[in-house]
Amino acid sequence: MYDPEIGLLESLADDGRPLLATTALALIVAGGFAIFLSAVGHFLPHDIEFLGASAEELGGLADGRVAYFMFHDRVAFGGALVAVGVLYLWLIQFPLAGGERWAWWALVASGVLGFGSFLTYLGYGYLDSWHGVATTALMPLYITGLVRARGLISETQPPRPTLASWGEAAQLGRALLVFTGLGMVLAGGTIMVLGMTSVFVPQDLDYMGVTPELLTAHNPRLIPLIAHDRAGFGGAIATCGILVMSCVWYGRPAKSLWQALLLSSGFGFGGAIGVHFVIGYTDFVHLAPAFAGLAIYLVGIALAIVGSRSHRVGGEA
């Protein structure tokens, strides 16, 4: 029997997790859509309208390298969004469902940064209407979900996992993963600031074979559009870094955690690194930090998985 006093929306919202999961799935869909559009070489209609130029004109600039550069930013941004969505789903389905307070606060902190990064448009002057609509639609769902999920937090908190619970080998893996997450936060913050200021690093301009002055002379709105993609990518990377650090520092060694970390890294690092080879942007200095981050991340996961399993088996014995 259902409760006749409970309304439809209240029932759908339940304990807040369905609303939070909807937000996570929306991020995954949005990230996948960004990757798909870039793969087929299409720009969003409101971007073209903002520039006042045709897609063909933009695609022919600097032998197509400006368009490729924009697609590279959008694939990286899309991969980061998918990574965030995957980690959100793990947080919602496991530690938050178990009433662990840290999971709720991780969602709060990452949400503040993730949604707040939309305001970087104040620094570069391009208000993406689709981005604005999506943010306006998702933010109430997310906030309402957090408010309702607050009731899930148990008064008697389960004991936090100690270093000993991970095992000696896994402790090093855990430290490497936390270090990588911190690096993502710092890198994402730097990219956000870059997007609001100089926008490009020297390797970007070398790849495209242009100068900021030439881009501005061609179309004064082009750099603000590129800056929007860059700042958005930075915000997504920093958000993902907060989630990685939180999940590894407070979470318990578990198969579901390893799967979430591996899947999110596949989209996050895979998109950010892989697209460079597709478009021919293979500058070593530019890619070195990403490869270093990926290597540390994978070694960390491997040590954490093997070490925690060995520790568990040894403890059972």
C-alpha positions as CSV (number, residue, x, y, z in Angstrom):
1,M,0.0,0.0,0.0
2,Y,1.2,3.5,-0.7
3,D,0.8,6.4,1.6
4,P,-2.1,8.6,0.4
5,E,-0.5,11.7,2.0
6,I,2.7,11.5,-0.1
7,G,2.7,13.5,-3.3
8,L,4.1,12.3,-6.7
9,L,7.2,14.7,-6.7
10,E,7.9,14.0,-3.1
11,S,7.8,10.3,-3.8
12,L,10.1,10.6,-6.8
13,A,12.6,12.7,-4.8
14,D,12.5,10.1,-2.0
15,D,15.6,10.4,0.1
16,G,17.3,12.8,-2.3
17,R,19.5,10.2,-4.0
18,P,17.3,9.9,-7.1
19,L,17.7,13.7,-7.7
20,L,21.4,13.5,-7.1
21,A,21.7,10.5,-9.5
22,T,19.7,12.4,-12.1
23,T,22.2,15.2,-11.9
24,A,25.1,12.7,-12.3
25,L,23.5,11.0,-15.3
26,A,22.8,14.4,-16.9
27,L,26.5,15.2,-16.6
28,I,27.4,11.9,-18.2
29,V,25.0,12.5,-21.1
30,A,26.3,16.1,-21.5
31,G,29.9,14.9,-21.5
32,G,29.1,12.2,-24.0
33,F,27.3,14.7,-26.2
34,A,30.3,17.1,-26.2
35,I,32.6,14.2,-27.2
36,F,30.2,13.1,-30.0
37,L,29.8,16.6,-31.5
38,S,33.6,17.1,-31.5
39,A,34.1,13.6,-33.1
40,V,31.7,14.5,-36.0
41,G,33.1,18.0,-36.3
42,H,30.0,20.0,-35.4
43,F,29.8,23.2,-33.5
44,L,26.8,24.1,-31.3
45,P,24.4,26.5,-33.1
46,H,24.5,29.2,-30.4
47,D,28.3,29.2,-30.7
48,I,28.1,29.9,-34.4
49,E,25.4,32.5,-33.7
50,F,27.7,34.2,-31.1
51,L,30.6,34.3,-33.6
52,G,28.4,35.5,-36.5
53,A,30.4,33.2,-38.8
54,S,29.6,29.9,-40.6
55,A,31.0,26.6,-39.4
56,E,32.8,26.3,-42.8
57,E,34.6,29.6,-42.2
58,L,35.6,28.7,-38.7
59,G,36.7,25.2,-39.9
60,G,39.0,26.7,-42.5
61,L,40.9,29.1,-40.2
62,A,44.6,28.3,-39.9
63,D,44.1,25.1,-42.1
64,G,41.5,23.9,-39.6
65,R,43.8,23.9,-36.6
66,V,41.8,26.4,-34.7
67,A,38.7,24.2,-35.0
68,Y,40.7,21.2,-34.1
69,F,42.0,23.0,-31.0
70,M,38.4,23.9,-30.0
71,F,37.3,20.3,-30.4
72,H,40.3,19.1,-28.3
73,D,39.1,21.3,-25.5
74,R,35.6,20.1,-25.8
75,V,36.5,16.4,-25.8
76,A,38.7,16.9,-22.7
77,F,35.8,18.8,-21.1
78,G,33.3,16.1,-22.0
79,G,35.5,13.3,-20.6
80,A,35.9,15.2,-17.4
81,L,32.1,15.6,-17.1
82,V,31.6,11.9,-17.5
83,A,34.3,11.2,-14.9
84,V,32.6,13.5,-12.4
85,G,29.2,11.8,-13.1
86,V,30.7,8.3,-12.6
87,L,32.2,9.3,-9.2
88,Y,28.9,10.9,-8.2
89,L,27.1,7.7,-8.9
90,W,29.5,5.8,-6.7
91,L,29.2,8.3,-3.9
92,I,25.4,8.2,-4.1
93,Q,25.0,4.5,-4.4
94,F,27.4,3.4,-1.7
95,P,28.8,5.7,1.1
96,L,25.9,8.1,1.0
97,A,23.3,5.3,1.0
98,G,25.2,3.9,4.0
99,G,24.8,7.2,5.9
100,E,28.4,8.3,5.8
101,R,28.7,12.0,6.5
102,W,31.8,12.6,4.4
103,A,30.1,11.5,1.2
104,W,27.4,14.2,1.7
105,W,30.1,16.8,2.3
106,A,32.1,15.6,-0.8
107,L,29.0,16.2,-2.8
108,V,28.5,19.6,-1.3
109,A,32.1,20.7,-1.9
110,S,32.3,19.4,-5.5
111,G,28.9,20.9,-6.3
112,V,29.9,24.3,-5.1
113,L,33.0,24.2,-7.3
114,G,31.4,22.6,-10.2
115,F,28.3,24.8,-10.5
116,G,30.3,27.8,-9.3
117,S,32.8,27.4,-12.2
118,F,30.0,28.6,-14.5
119,L,30.6,32.1,-13.2
120,T,34.0,32.1,-14.8
121,Y,32.1,33.6,-17.8
122,L,32.4,36.9,-16.0
123,G,36.1,36.8,-16.7
124,Y,35.9,36.1,-20.5
125,G,32.6,37.7,-21.4
126,Y,30.8,34.8,-23.2
127,L,27.6,33.6,-21.6
128,D,26.8,30.2,-23.0
129,S,23.0,30.1,-23.1
130,W,22.9,26.2,-23.3
131,H,25.3,26.0,-20.4
132,G,23.3,28.5,-18.5
133,V,20.0,26.6,-19.0
134,A,21.6,23.3,-18.0
135,T,23.1,24.9,-14.9
136,T,19.7,26.5,-14.0
137,A,17.9,23.2,-14.5
138,L,20.3,21.0,-12.6
139,M,21.2,23.2,-9.7
140,P,17.7,23.0,-8.0
141,L,17.7,19.2,-8.4
142,Y,21.1,18.9,-6.9
143,I,20.4,21.3,-4.0
144,T,17.1,19.6,-3.2
145,G,18.7,16.2,-3.4
146,L,21.4,17.3,-0.9
147,V,18.8,18.7,1.5
148,R,16.8,15.5,1.4
149,A,19.8,13.3,1.5
150,R,20.9,15.0,4.7
151,G,18.5,12.8,6.5
152,L,20.5,9.7,5.4
153,I,23.4,10.6,7.6
154,S,23.6,8.2,10.5
155,E,23.8,9.6,14.0
156,T,26.2,6.9,14.8
157,Q,28.9,7.1,12.2
158,P,30.6,3.9,11.1
159,P,34.3,3.9,12.0
160,R,36.5,5.6,9.4
161,P,38.9,3.3,7.5
162,T,42.3,3.6,9.0
163,L,45.6,3.2,7.1
164,A,45.9,-0.2,8.7
165,S,42.7,-1.3,7.1
166,W,44.2,-0.7,3.7
167,G,47.3,-2.7,4.2
168,E,50.9,-1.6,3.8
169,A,51.2,-1.8,0.0
170,A,47.7,-0.2,-0.4
171,Q,48.7,2.7,1.8
172,L,51.3,3.8,-0.9
173,G,48.6,3.4,-3.6
174,R,46.2,5.5,-1.6
175,A,48.8,8.2,-1.1
176,L,49.5,8.3,-4.9
177,L,45.8,8.6,-5.7
178,V,45.3,11.4,-3.2
179,F,48.4,13.1,-4.7
180,T,46.9,12.8,-8.2
181,G,43.6,14.2,-7.0
182,L,45.4,17.2,-5.5
183,G,47.3,17.7,-8.7
184,M,44.0,17.7,-10.6
185,V,42.6,20.3,-8.3
186,L,45.6,22.5,-8.8
187,A,45.7,21.9,-12.5
188,G,42.0,22.6,-12.9
189,G,42.3,25.8,-10.9
190,T,45.2,26.9,-13.1
191,I,43.3,26.2,-16.3
192,M,40.2,28.1,-15.0
193,V,42.4,31.1,-14.2
194,L,44.1,30.7,-17.6
195,G,40.7,30.7,-19.3
196,M,39.7,34.0,-17.7
197,T,43.0,35.7,-18.5
198,S,45.6,34.8,-21.2
199,V,43.6,31.7,-22.4
200,F,46.5,30.1,-24.3
201,V,49.9,28.6,-23.4
202,P,52.7,29.0,-25.9
203,Q,52.3,25.4,-27.1
204,D,48.7,26.1,-28.0
205,L,49.6,29.0,-30.3
206,D,52.5,27.0,-31.8
207,Y,50.1,24.2,-32.7
208,M,47.5,26.5,-34.3
209,G,50.2,28.7,-36.0
210,V,48.5,31.9,-34.9
211,T,48.8,34.7,-32.4
212,P,46.0,36.1,-30.2
213,E,46.2,39.3,-32.2
214,L,45.5,37.4,-35.4
215,L,42.5,35.5,-33.8
216,T,41.1,38.8,-32.5
217,A,41.5,40.4,-35.9
218,H,39.7,37.6,-37.6
219,N,36.9,37.6,-35.1
220,P,36.9,39.5,-31.8
221,R,34.5,37.0,-30.3
222,L,36.6,33.9,-31.1
223,I,39.0,34.1,-28.0
224,P,36.1,34.5,-25.5
225,L,34.4,31.4,-27.0
226,I,37.7,29.4,-26.7
227,A,38.1,30.8,-23.2
228,H,34.7,29.5,-22.2
229,D,35.7,25.9,-23.2
230,R,39.0,26.1,-21.4
231,A,37.6,27.5,-18.2
232,G,34.8,24.9,-18.2
233,F,37.3,22.1,-18.6
234,G,39.4,23.5,-15.7
235,G,36.3,23.6,-13.5
236,A,35.4,20.0,-14.3
237,I,39.0,18.8,-13.7
238,A,39.2,20.5,-10.3
239,T,35.8,19.0,-9.4
240,C,36.9,15.6,-10.4
241,G,40.1,16.0,-8.3
242,I,38.0,16.8,-5.1
243,L,36.0,13.7,-5.7
244,V,39.0,11.5,-6.2
245,M,40.7,12.7,-3.0
246,S,37.5,12.4,-1.0
247,C,36.7,8.9,-2.3
248,V,40.2,7.5,-1.7
249,W,40.8,9.3,1.7
250,Y,37.5,8.5,3.3
251,G,36.2,5.5,1.3
252,R,36.7,1.9,2.1
253,P,38.6,-0.5,-0.1
254,A,35.9,-2.1,-2.3
255,K,35.4,-3.5,-5.8
256,S,32.9,-0.8,-6.6
257,L,35.4,1.9,-5.7
258,W,38.1,0.5,-7.9
259,Q,35.6,0.2,-10.8
260,A,34.5,3.8,-10.3
261,L,38.1,5.1,-10.2
262,L,39.1,3.1,-13.3
263,L,36.0,4.1,-15.3
264,S,36.3,7.7,-14.4
265,S,40.0,7.8,-15.3
266,G,39.3,6.1,-18.6
267,F,37.1,9.0,-19.7
268,G,38.9,11.7,-17.9
269,F,42.5,10.9,-18.8
270,G,41.5,9.1,-21.9
271,G,39.7,12.0,-23.4
272,A,42.2,14.6,-22.4
273,I,45.2,12.7,-23.7
274,G,43.8,10.7,-26.6
275,V,42.3,13.7,-28.4
276,H,45.8,15.2,-28.8
277,F,46.9,12.3,-31.0
278,V,43.8,12.5,-33.1
279,I,44.3,16.1,-34.0
280,G,48.1,16.0,-34.1
281,Y,48.8,18.1,-31.1
282,T,51.6,16.0,-29.6
283,D,54.0,18.5,-28.0
284,F,55.9,16.7,-25.3
285,V,56.0,19.5,-22.8
286,H,52.3,20.0,-23.1
287,L,51.4,16.3,-22.6
288,A,54.0,15.4,-20.0
289,P,52.0,16.5,-17.0
290,A,48.9,14.5,-18.2
291,F,51.0,11.4,-18.8
292,A,52.7,11.8,-15.4
293,G,49.3,12.1,-13.7
294,L,47.9,9.1,-15.5
295,A,51.0,7.0,-14.6
296,I,50.8,7.9,-10.9
297,Y,47.0,7.3,-10.9
298,L,47.3,3.8,-12.5
299,V,50.2,2.8,-10.2
300,G,48.2,4.0,-7.3
301,I,45.1,2.0,-8.2
302,A,47.1,-1.1,-8.9
303,L,48.9,-0.9,-5.5
304,A,45.6,-0.1,-3.7
305,I,43.8,-3.0,-5.3
306,V,46.5,-5.6,-4.9
307,G,47.6,-4.3,-1.4
308,S,44.1,-4.2,0.0
309,R,43.2,-7.7,-1.3
310,S,46.4,-9.1,0.1
311,H,45.8,-7.4,3.4
312,R,42.2,-8.8,3.6
313,V,43.3,-12.3,2.7
314,G,46.1,-12.1,5.3
315,G,43.7,-10.9,7.9
316,E,41.2,-13.7,7.2
317,A,44.0,-16.2,7.4
